[in-house]
Structures are given as structure tokens and as C-alpha cells.
Amino acid sequence: MNASSLTLVKKTHSCVRLERNGQSLVIDPGGFTEEDAALGADAILVTHEHPDHFDESRLRAALESNPAAQVWTLRSVAEQLSAAYPGRVHTVGHGDTFTAAGLDVQVHGELHAVIHPDIPRVTNIGFLVDGSVFHPGDALTVPDHPVDTLMLPVMAPWNKISEVIDYVREVKPRRAIDIHDALLTDLARPIYDKQIGALGGADHGRLTPGDATRL
């Protein structure tokens, strides 16, 4: 493996870990994810406040385990952490750019997808990492930038498979890798794999939690 390659490690549900040159960046270590998912990370990014994406105890454990670790997130999450970790929690929004764990990050998106019209929409941001890997959080945000690897929210209370397929078509990534998949049973996975793979227009795959792939 060459020094500049980016490695993606899939964690349970919507959490992924990106590693390069001995540094690691973790996105969305929520309550459905392994308790140690963010431990040792140099940077942690959180897309929104829902508990399957943001778990305060996991973030606090990560910040305690690595005194140099920092968090980038939106205001609703930052407000819950910033007082305890002054200077280490950064509030970002759509259009912002920053460098975390040696990786360039762009912020895209503003609102969570509609769950139901009667449920108020919370804020949600997506992260384009290294100009190539896009994690949208809980939204079908299309960044104004080419995407090589799309982290695809495959099964959620707020989406259906036709929307997932159309999202892949609109983003036009080289490949799509499933996230937001803890609610998808093994029985249903072959149906999703076949339909998204056949109709999305991109290479489609999924990783078992703990598996890694070089990007």
C-alpha cells in the first residue's frame, strides 16, 4: 500500500473510518455503532444530532483517549460538547472547508431529509473528504463537485429504494458503498444489491462492519 492511499473502514450503520499516513478520521459514530468506533481518531465529523449518528458518550471517550483529537460538526451537536472541550469542537456549515487528520474536507447540505411532514426537519450536513468520498448524513444532497465514492444511505425511515437509485444516478459516483444499513435485514440485502446495482449506473457494493477497502 503506498503512503498516499486512502483506506475506508466500515463500521456499523452510518459510521466510517478513513485512514491515511497514520492518521484517521471518523464520521458519525452514533448509538448503533461499536462503542470503540471513534477511539484513537484524530478527527471526528458528525452530520447531525440524531442518536444513530451522534452519541455523546462515544465522542467524549474519543476526545479523552486522544487529547489532540478534534470534532467538526453543526451547531446543534457542537453546543453539547464545546464547553467541555474548548478549542477542540468546530462548528461548520454548508460551503465551509477545513483540514482534518491531514484530509481536505468540504461541507455540503443544510437540512435532514423529510421523515414526515408533521416532524420538524433538523439541520444536517454532508462531508466531501479528500475531494473524492462523500458522506451525506441523512439527506440526499448532491454536491457541486465530482464524487468518486458515495457513501449511500441505503435504508432509512425517510427513504425508499427508488429515491436511493435516483440519488446514485444524480450524483454519478464511480462507486457507491452502503451506509445507514443497520435496519436492513440480511433477507432484504440481495434485493437492494440487485436493484441498486442494476439501475444506479455505478459500481455498488457493501462492506461488513470491520471490513476495509483501499480507495
Helices and strands as residue ranges (DSSP letters): E 7-10, E 16-20, E 23-27, E 43-46, H 56-65, E 70-73, H 75-78, E 89-91, E 97-100, E 103-108, E 126-129, E 133-135, E 149-153, H 161-171, E 175-179, H 189-199, E 203-205, E 212-214
